[in-house]
Structures are given as structure tokens and as C-alpha cells.
């Protein structure tokens, strides 16, 4: 699931201006991971989502500065999106998997 989200994120990140579509997608990934382990608590989810949105916006803003460089900028944005989603997704999955049984 995380790799699929990362691949979609890399494709969306390649489109100039499309990287901000990634933020709702990343929050949805967080929700899916939390739900997978039956660990949903609204306050915790909102706090993590806010932190995720802030960090994601910052990283996407940095990557946007490379967009004027044809092709290289889009590739850099895609790589940032891909690796951020992979890192975040696996960290969240590992965090919520401790002491939980996944829901099927």
C-alpha cells in the first residue's frame, strides 16, 4: 500500500503545481495506516495530520524552487514526493504496528 501511494505521489509530483494534491493523499495514507491497526484516536490523528501537512508543505515548497529548471525540477519534485511518502509511511506503519494486530 505504501509503495503504491509513493508511486502515485511521484507521478503527481512530476506535474508542476500538482504536488499540493499530495497533501490530502498523505493524510489519507496516515488514516489508512492507523485504521489498519485499529488505533484511530481523533486528537492524535489531527495532531499527526497537522505535523504532516506542515512538513509536507515545507518540503514541497523547497522542491518547487527547482521547477524553472526544465525536466530536472520535475524529477526532483517527484523524487522528494516518492521518498517522503515512503519514509513517512513506513515510520507510521512501524509505529502503529507495535502492540497491535492488523485488521483484515
MOURTA-V124018 format. One record per backbone hydrogen bond with DSSP energy under -1.0 kcal/mol. NH is the residue of the N-H (numbers start at 1). CO is the residue of the C=O. Records with the same first field share a line. If there is no record, write none. Layout:
BEGIN
NH=CO, CO
END
This chain:
BEGIN
5=1
6=2
7=3
8=4
9=5
10=6
11=7
12=8
13=9
15=12
18=15
21=18
22=19
25=21
26=22
27=23
28=24
29=25
30=26
31=27
32=28
33=29
34=30
35=31
36=32
37=33
38=35
39=34
45=41
46=42
47=43
48=44
49=45
50=46
51=47
52=48
53=49
54=50
55=51
56=52
57=53
58=54
59=55
60=56
61=57
62=58
63=59
64=60
66=63
67=64
69=66
72=70
73=69
75=71
76=72
77=73
78=74
79=75
80=76
81=77
82=78
83=79
84=80
85=81
86=82
87=83
88=84
89=85
90=86
91=87
92=88
93=89
94=90
95=91
96=92
97=93
100=97
103=36
END
